[in-house]
Amino acid sequence: MDARLIDKSKLPSRHVTVGPARAPHRSYLYAMGLTKEQIAQPLVGVATCWNEAAPCNISLMRQAQAVKKGVAAASGTPREFCTITVTDGIAMGHQGMKTSLPSREVIADSVELTMRGHSYDALVGMAGCDKSLPGMMMAMVRLNVPSIFIYGGSILPGSFRGRQVTVQDLFEAVGKYSVGEMSDEDLTELEQVACPSAGACGAQFTANTMATVSEAIGLALPYSAGAPAPYEIRDRFCAAAGEQIMDLIAKNIRPRDIVTRKALENAAVVVAASGGSTNAALHLPAIAHEAGIKFDLFDVAEIFKRTPYIADLKPGGRYVAKDLFEVGGIPLLMKTLLDHGFMHGDCMTVTGRTMAENLASVKWNEDQDVVYPANIPITPTGGVVGLKGNLAPEGAIVKVAGMAAEHQAFRGPARCFDGEEACFEAVSKRQYQEGEVLVIRYEGPRGGPGMREMLSTTAALYGQGMGDKVALITDGRFSGATRGFCIGHVGPEAAVGGPIGLLEDGDIIAIDAITGTIDVELSDEELARRRAAWKPRETSATSGYLWKYAQTVGPARDGAVTHPGGAAEKETYADV
């Protein structure tokens, strides 16, 4: 795209590059080696979450260089910058996990501030880990300048004694080790082979779920979210995105033209169809919030309820992201869903074409069993289910992908823990009984603060062979790698006096994922009596960012967001 054809008088960069008054501003750009011609071109922010914290982020800097070449080839001027990431796999199971969900807000906020402060005209955003993907997409929708999302790609599967493994196997191995079913030597060997390359966790955990969302919602180029991080084709997708962003500037196609109610519904469909992470029910409402669209947990759950589960992906199934990419990628999954009436085909995408136009040439692959036809699903309803009842008036969520129907209902006495550590200690020491409902509370967005994931606890239960013999509920979250009957996002959370905070050991809890209910067998009068006696519980976060987060964060039902969102805007950054 020839930059001369773009009217820069309507672009944000005019505030720093056009006119005599901006001579001081331009001097800084000359100091970095830019030419007069480059300064006159649109300025494109190339944002990455690169760092050396984990393999999911480590390849992003390399891929960013390919994006910049694509932008330059299409007569744009790329400006690279980085933001943070908190990687769940390393933060998991200790106090560091309280920083994970808040990092989503920091990513969105910091990208917004960098774009606003330097008046960039468009954004190519690159992310590789669970919260960085929605954080980057939230920033795109908030800013509403032409934007393209790029996933850093998944990790390759490991191999342990001839068996394909992921980090999920390692978390579950800790449970096996705790009951003497795995030796020190075996555990050491497994930890050295489970994660063999750069890239995000390889199964349909949160990162790959949100990568799938990026294509389904229309913010990523077709096929770009599926290629594993080590594959050189990733650089070709990145260069193509760099070129395509210039076309979006010329045509003035913006994220809010793409992220509509229908597009959000498409995203929810692919989450359920792929057996994706329950965290999508937190992130989709947050992305919608940036556009001023009401799309909460119940809206997401309604779509989950009517969507077939068709992708045989781990943790509930057999395959990983690499396998899906190699048999046809996310477009193969979306094509069968579109053909059978589960997706909207008229949604605009970053290609400048509609979803139906993007998928028109996709052919069904008969020689694979990773994705089933949508009319012959693995199960007729989605892999993720919403729940509601007197224990969760604001809703809850459970992942049932790969679970037999007879395991999707549970009734038993509560065993209450105020915080994950107390529950993990009890599980590690086998201080619980088969048939109990383990309750982890005061881990919600405000009460944690930070709404931690409970993978260490759930994986330990599975490793002990108890994954289908107990249930676990929390006002916190579960990892995309979690399996078993585990219910998260219970709201209202305990910290604001929600029913989960009123439970006592021995209360009978009944959960039914088929009917979508979650109740404690107590009368309204008894719940009212306990609520009157309940007192708020102070968290340990009395200063710093977690304190600040706890003051502003809203309920999980609405995405745990921290600002009023698009509905309260008077103008977007793109129109300033």
C-alpha positions in Angstrom: 0.0 0.0 0.0 1.5 3.3 -1.1 1.6 5.7 1.9 1.0 8.6 -0.4 -2.5 7.4 -1.0 -3.3 7.6 2.7 -4.7 10.9 4.0 -2.5 11.5 7.1 -4.6 14.5 8.1 -7.0 12.0 9.7 -4.4 9.8 11.4 -3.2 10.1 15.0 0.4 10.5 13.9 -0.3 14.0 12.5 -0.1 15.2 16.0 3.7 14.4 16.1 4.8 14.5 12.5 2.9 17.2 10.6 3.5 21.0 10.6 6.2 23.4 11.8 5.1 23.1 15.4 6.1 19.4 15.4 9.7 20.0 14.4 10.9 19.1 18.0 8.9 15.9 17.8 10.3 15.0 14.4 13.8 15.6 15.7 13.5 12.6 18.0 12.4 10.4 15.0 15.4 11.6 13.0 17.6 10.8 16.0 16.6 7.1 15.6 17.6 7.0 11.9 14.2 7.6 10.3 14.1 9.5 7.0 11.8 12.3 6.0 9.9 9.8 3.9 9.5 7.4 6.8 8.3 10.1 9.1 5.7 11.1 6.5 4.3 7.6 6.4 1.8 6.1 8.8 3.4 5.0 12.1 2.5 1.4 13.0 3.0 0.2 16.6 4.4 -3.3 16.7 3.7 -4.4 20.2 5.0 -7.7 21.7 4.9 -9.3 25.1 8.5 -10.6 24.6 10.5 -11.5 27.6 12.7 -14.3 29.0 10.1 -15.4 31.5 8.9 -18.5 29.6 9.0 -20.3 26.3 5.6 -18.8 25.2 7.2 -15.4 24.8 10.7 -16.1 23.7 10.2 -16.1 20.0 8.1 -12.9 19.8 11.0 -10.6 19.2 12.1 -12.6 16.2 8.6 -12.6 14.8 8.3 -8.9 15.4 11.2 -8.3 13.0 9.2 -10.1 10.2 6.2 -7.9 11.0 8.3 -4.8 10.7 9.6 -5.9 7.3 6.1 -6.4 6.1 5.0 -2.9 7.3 8.0 -1.3 5.6 7.4 -3.2 2.4 3.9 -1.7 2.3 5.2 1.8 2.8 4.5 2.1 6.5 6.9 2.9 9.3 7.0 0.3 12.1 7.7 1.3 15.7 8.4 -1.7 18.0 7.7 -1.7 21.7 7.3 -4.3 24.4 5.0 -4.8 27.4 4.9 -7.3 30.2 3.7 -10.9 30.6 3.1 -13.0 33.6 3.3 -16.7 32.6 0.8 -18.9 34.4 2.9 -22.1 34.3 5.6 -20.5 36.4 3.2 -18.3 38.5 1.0 -21.3 39.2 0.6 -22.8 42.7 2.0 -19.9 44.8 1.4 -16.2 45.5 2.7 -15.2 42.1 -0.5 -16.5 40.5 -2.3 -13.5 42.0 -0.5 -11.4 39.4 -1.7 -13.3 36.4 -5.2 -11.9 35.7 -4.2 -8.4 36.8 -1.4 -8.6 34.2 -4.1 -8.7 31.5 -5.2 -5.2 32.5 -1.6 -3.9 32.7 -0.9 -5.2 29.2 -4.0 -3.5 27.8 -3.3 -0.3 29.7 0.4 -0.1 28.8 -0.3 -0.8 25.1 -3.0 1.9 25.2 -0.6 4.4 26.9 2.2 3.7 24.5 0.0 4.1 21.4 -1.7 7.3 22.8 1.6 8.9 24.0 3.3 8.5 20.6 0.3 8.9 18.3 0.7 5.7 16.4 -1.8 5.1 13.6 -2.2 1.3 13.7 -1.3 -1.7 15.8 0.1 -5.1 15.1 -0.1 -6.8 18.5 1.8 -10.1 19.3 1.3 -12.2 22.4 2.1 -15.8 23.5 0.7 -16.5 27.0 -2.7 -16.9 28.6 -3.5 -13.3 29.7 -1.4 -11.5 27.1 -3.6 -12.7 24.3 -6.9 -11.2 25.6 -4.9 -8.2 27.0 -3.6 -7.4 23.5 -7.0 -7.8 21.9 -8.6 -5.6 24.6 -6.1 -2.9 23.7 -7.0 -3.1 20.0 -10.7 -2.8 20.6 -10.2 0.0 23.1 -7.9 2.1 20.8 -10.0 1.2 17.7 -7.1 2.0 15.3 -6.6 -0.6 12.5 -5.2 -3.6 14.2 -4.1 -7.2 13.6 -3.4 -9.8 16.3 -0.6 -12.3 16.0 -0.2 -15.3 18.2 3.4 -16.4 19.0 2.5 -20.0 18.4 2.3 -23.1 20.5 5.0 -25.3 21.8 5.8 -28.7 20.3 4.7 -31.7 22.3 7.2 -33.5 24.4 8.0 -37.2 24.2 8.3 -39.3 27.4 9.2 -43.0 26.8 7.4 -43.1 23.5 4.3 -41.2 24.7 3.4 -37.6 23.7 3.2 -35.3 26.7 2.5 -31.7 27.7 3.1 -29.7 30.8 -0.3 -31.0 32.0 1.3 -34.4 32.4 3.9 -32.8 34.6 1.4 -31.1 36.9 -0.4 -34.4 37.2 2.9 -36.2 37.8 3.3 -34.2 41.0 0.1 -35.8 42.3 1.4 -39.2 41.3 4.6 -38.5 43.1 2.7 -37.5 46.3 1.1 -40.9 46.5 4.3 -42.9 45.6 3.3 -43.7 42.0 6.2 -41.8 40.5 9.8 -41.8 41.5 12.2 -38.9 41.8 14.0 -40.2 38.7 10.9 -40.4 36.6 9.7 -37.0 37.7 13.1 -35.5 36.8 13.1 -37.2 33.4 9.6 -36.0 32.6 10.3 -32.4 33.6 13.3 -32.3 31.2 11.3 -33.4 28.1 7.7 -32.1 28.6 8.5 -28.7 27.0 10.9 -29.2 24.1 10.7 -25.9 22.3 9.6 -22.2 22.2 5.9 -21.6 22.3 2.8 -21.6 24.6 1.5 -24.7 26.2 0.5 -27.1 23.4 -3.0 -28.3 24.2 -6.3 -26.5 24.2 -5.4 -24.7 27.3 -6.0 -20.9 27.7 -3.4 -19.7 25.3 -4.4 -21.9 22.4 -8.1 -21.3 23.3 -7.6 -17.5 22.9 -5.5 -18.0 19.8 -8.4 -19.9 18.3 -10.6 -17.0 19.4 -8.3 -14.5 17.6 -9.1 -16.1 14.2 -12.8 -16.7 15.0 -13.4 -13.1 16.2 -11.7 -11.9 13.0 -8.7 -10.1 14.5 -6.0 -12.6 13.2 -5.2 -13.7 9.6 -6.6 -17.2 8.7 -4.3 -20.0 9.8 -1.9 -17.7 11.6 -2.9 -18.8 15.1 -2.2 -22.5 14.5 1.4 -22.7 13.4 3.7 -23.8 16.3 6.3 -21.2 17.4 9.3 -23.0 15.9 7.8 -23.3 12.4 9.4 -20.9 10.0 6.0 -20.3 8.4 5.2 -18.1 11.4 7.5 -15.4 10.0 5.6 -15.5 6.7 2.3 -14.9 8.6 4.0 -12.1 10.5 5.3 -10.4 7.3 1.8 -10.8 5.7 0.2 -9.2 8.8 2.7 -6.3 8.5 1.6 -5.7 4.9 -2.1 -6.2 5.6 -2.2 -3.6 8.3 -1.4 -0.9 5.7 -4.4 -2.0 3.7 -6.6 -1.7 6.8 -5.4 1.8 7.3 -6.2 2.7 3.7 -9.7 1.2 4.0 -10.2 2.4 7.6 -11.3 -1.0 8.8 -11.1 -0.9 12.6 -11.4 -3.4 15.4 -15.0 -2.3 16.3 -16.0 -3.0 12.7 -14.8 -6.5 13.3 -15.6 -7.2 17.0 -19.3 -7.1 16.9 -21.9 -9.1 18.8 -22.0 -11.7 16.1 -18.2 -12.0 16.1 -18.2 -12.5 19.9 -20.7 -15.3 19.4 -18.5 -16.9 16.8 -15.6 -16.8 19.3 -17.7 -18.4 22.0 -18.7 -21.1 19.5 -15.1 -22.1 18.7 -14.3 -22.2 22.4 -17.0 -24.7 23.1 -16.5 -26.7 19.9 -12.8 -27.1 20.6 -13.2 -28.0 24.3 -11.4 -24.8 25.2 -10.5 -23.2 28.5 -13.2 -21.9 30.9 -11.1 -18.7 31.0 -12.6 -17.7 27.7 -15.8 -17.0 29.7 -13.8 -14.3 31.5 -11.9 -12.9 28.5 -14.7 -12.7 25.9 -16.9 -10.4 28.2 -13.8 -8.3 28.8 -13.1 -7.8 25.1 -16.8 -7.0 24.5 -16.6 -4.5 27.3 -14.0 -2.5 25.4 -16.4 -2.1 22.5 -19.3 -1.2 24.8 -21.1 -4.5 24.0 -22.9 -6.3 26.8 -21.8 -9.9 26.5 -21.4 -11.5 30.0 -20.9 -15.0 31.4 -24.6 -15.9 30.8 -24.4 -14.9 27.2 -21.3 -17.0 26.7 -22.8 -19.9 28.5 -26.0 -19.8 26.4 -23.8 -20.3 23.3 -21.8 -23.0 24.9 -25.0 -24.9 25.6 -26.0 -25.1 21.9 -22.6 -25.7 20.4 -21.4 -29.2 19.6 -18.0 -30.4 20.8 -16.0 -31.5 17.8 -12.3 -31.1 18.3 -10.5 -34.0 20.0 -7.9 -31.8 21.7 -6.1 -32.2 25.1 -6.7 -31.9 28.0 -10.0 -33.8 27.4 -9.0 -35.4 24.1 -6.0 -36.8 22.3 -4.4 -34.2 20.2 -2.4 -30.9 20.6 -2.4 -27.6 18.6 0.3 -28.8 16.3 -1.9 -31.7 15.2 -4.9 -29.4 14.5 -2.7 -27.1 12.4 -1.3 -29.9 10.3 -4.7 -31.3 9.4 -6.2 -28.0 8.3 -5.9 -25.6 11.2 -8.6 -23.4 12.8 -10.2 -22.7 9.4 -11.0 -26.4 9.2 -12.8 -26.3 12.5 -14.6 -23.1 11.6 -15.6 -24.3 8.2 -17.7 -27.2 9.4 -19.2 -25.0 12.1 -20.2 -22.5 9.5 -21.5 -25.1 7.1 -23.8 -26.5 9.7 -25.2 -23.2 10.9 -23.2 -22.6 14.1 -21.3 -19.5 13.0 -22.1 -16.2 11.4 -20.5 -15.9 8.0 -21.2 -12.2 7.5 -18.7 -10.9 10.0 -15.9 -8.6 8.8 -12.3 -9.8 9.4 -8.8 -8.3 9.1 -8.4 -9.7 5.6 -11.0 -7.1 4.5 -13.3 -10.0 3.7 -16.1 -11.6 5.6 -15.7 -14.9 7.5 -17.6 -16.8 4.9 -15.4 -15.4 2.1 -12.3 -16.4 4.1 -13.6 -19.9 4.5 -15.1 -20.4 1.0 -12.1 -22.3 -0.3 -11.5 -24.4 2.8 -12.0 -28.1 1.9 -13.0 -30.7 4.4 -10.1 -33.1 5.3 -11.4 -36.7 5.4 -8.0 -38.2 6.3 -8.0 -36.9 9.9 -9.8 -37.5 13.2 -8.7 -34.4 15.1 -11.9 -32.4 14.1 -15.2 -34.1 13.6 -17.9 -32.8 11.3 -20.2 -30.5 13.2 -23.2 -32.7 12.4 -21.4 -35.8 13.8 -19.9 -34.4 16.9 -18.0 -36.0 19.8 -20.8 -34.8 22.0 -23.9 -32.7 21.0 -23.3 -29.9 23.4 -20.2 -27.8 24.0 -17.1 -28.7 26.0 -17.8 -25.8 28.5 -21.0 -25.4 30.4 -22.4 -22.5 32.4 -24.1 -23.1 35.8 -26.4 -21.0 38.0 -28.2 -21.6 41.3 -28.4 -20.4 44.9 -24.7 -21.0 45.3 -23.8 -19.0 42.2 -26.5 -16.4 41.4 -24.0 -14.6 39.2 -23.0 -17.8 37.5 -20.2 -20.3 37.4 -18.4 -22.3 34.7 -17.3 -25.9 34.2 -15.3 -27.7 31.5 -16.9 -31.1 30.7 -15.0 -31.9 27.4 -14.0 -35.5 27.5 -16.2 -36.3 30.6 -18.7 -39.1 30.5 -22.3 -37.9 31.1 -22.5 -40.0 34.3 -19.7 -37.9 35.7 -21.4 -34.5 35.0 -23.5 -34.5 38.1 -22.2 -34.6 41.7 -23.7 -34.3 45.1 -21.8 -34.3 48.3 -20.7 -32.5 51.6 -18.7 -29.3 51.4 -15.1 -29.2 52.7 -14.2 -25.5 52.9 -10.8 -23.9 52.5 -10.1 -20.2 52.7 -7.4 -20.0 50.0 -5.7 -22.4 47.6 -2.7 -23.2 49.8 -4.9 -24.8 52.5 -6.6 -27.0 50.0 -3.5 -28.0 48.2 -1.9 -29.0 51.5 -4.9 -31.2 52.4 -4.9 -32.8 49.0 -1.1 -33.4 49.1 -1.6 -35.2 52.5 -4.7 -37.0 51.3 -6.7 -35.3 54.0 -10.0 -35.4 52.2 -12.6 -38.0 51.5 -14.0 -39.5 48.3 -17.4 -37.9 47.5 -16.6 -34.5 49.0 -17.0 -31.1 47.3 -13.8 -29.2 48.0 -14.5 -25.5 48.2 -11.7 -22.9 47.7 -12.9 -19.4 48.4 -11.6 -15.9 48.9 -9.7 -16.4 45.6 -12.0 -14.2 43.4 -11.0 -11.1 41.5 -11.3 -8.8 44.6 -10.8 -11.4 47.3 -7.6 -13.0 46.1 -7.0 -10.5 44.8 -6.3 -11.6 41.3 -8.5 -14.7 40.9 -5.8 -17.4 40.9 -6.0 -20.6 38.9 -6.0 -23.9 40.8 -4.1 -26.2 38.4 -1.7 -27.4 41.1 -4.6 -28.6 43.2 -6.7 -30.1 40.4 -3.7 -31.8 38.8 -2.7 -33.3 42.1 -6.2 -34.7 42.6 -6.0 -36.3 39.1 -2.6 -37.6 39.7 -3.9 -39.3 42.8 -6.6 -41.0 40.8 -9.3 -38.9 42.5 -10.2 -36.6 39.6 -13.7 -38.1 39.1 -14.3 -39.0 42.8 -14.4 -35.5 44.2 -15.7 -32.1 42.9 -14.0 -28.8 43.4 -15.6 -25.3 43.3 -14.0 -21.9 43.6 -14.6 -18.2 43.2 -11.2 -18.3 41.6 -10.3 -19.8 38.2 -9.1 -23.0 36.7 -6.3 -23.5 34.2 -7.2 -24.5 30.7 -5.2 -27.6 31.5 -7.6 -28.5 34.3 -9.8 -31.6 33.9 -12.2 -33.3 36.3 -15.4 -31.9 37.8 -14.0 -28.4 38.7 -16.3 -25.4 38.8 -14.8 -21.9 38.7 -15.9 -18.2 38.5 -18.5 -18.8 41.2 -20.2 -15.4 41.8 -20.7 -13.4 43.8 -17.3 -14.1 45.2 -16.7 -14.7 48.9 -15.0 -11.4 49.5 -18.3 -9.5 48.8 -20.4 -11.8 50.8 -21.4 -14.2 48.1 -23.0 -17.6 49.1 -19.7 -19.4 48.6 -18.4 -17.4 51.6 -21.3 -18.6 53.7 -20.7 -22.3 53.3 -19.8 -24.5 56.3 -18.2 -28.0 56.3 -20.8 -30.6 55.7 -23.3 -28.5 53.8 -24.6 -30.5 50.9 -23.8 -29.2 47.5 -25.5 -30.4 44.3 -24.0 -29.7 40.9 -25.5 -30.8 37.5 -23.7 -29.8 34.4 -26.4 -31.3 32.2 -29.2 -29.1 33.6 -26.8 -26.2 34.4 -27.4 -25.9 38.1 -25.3 -25.4 41.2 -27.0 -25.3 44.6 -26.4 -25.7 48.3 -29.2 -27.5 50.1 -29.9 -24.7 52.5 -33.1 -22.7 53.0 -33.2 -19.0 52.0 -33.7 -18.3 55.7 -30.6 -20.1 56.7 -28.5 -18.3 54.0 -29.9 -15.0 55.1 -29.0 -15.8 58.8 -25.4 -16.6 57.8 -25.2 -13.5 55.6 -26.2 -11.3 58.5 -23.4 -12.8 60.6 -20.8 -12.7 57.8 -17.9 -10.2 58.1 -15.5 -9.0 55.4 -12.1 -10.6 55.3 -9.0 -8.5 54.8 -6.6 -9.6 52.1 -2.8 -9.4 52.3 -2.7 -6.8 49.5 -2.7 -3.6 51.4 -0.5 -1.7 49.0 1.0 -1.9 45.5 -0.6 -2.9 42.3 -2.7 -5.7 43.7 -4.3 -3.3 46.2 -5.0 -0.9 43.3 -6.5 -3.8 41.3 -8.7 -4.9 44.1 -10.2 -1.4 44.4 -11.4 -1.3 40.8 -12.0 -4.8 39.6 -15.6 -5.9 38.9 -17.2 -9.3 39.1 -16.2 -12.3 37.0 -19.6 -12.4 35.4 -18.7 -9.3 33.4 -15.1 -10.2 32.7 -13.3 -8.9 35.9 -12.8 -5.5 34.2 -11.4 -2.4 35.8 -12.8 0.6 33.9 -16.2 1.7 32.5 -15.4 0.5 28.9 -16.6 1.5 25.5 -20.2 2.3 26.7 -18.9 5.2 28.7 -16.6 6.7 26.0 -17.1 10.1 24.4 -14.5 9.4 21.7 -12.0 6.7 20.9 -8.3 7.3 20.6 -8.5 6.7 16.8 -10.8 9.7 16.4 -8.8 12.1 18.6 
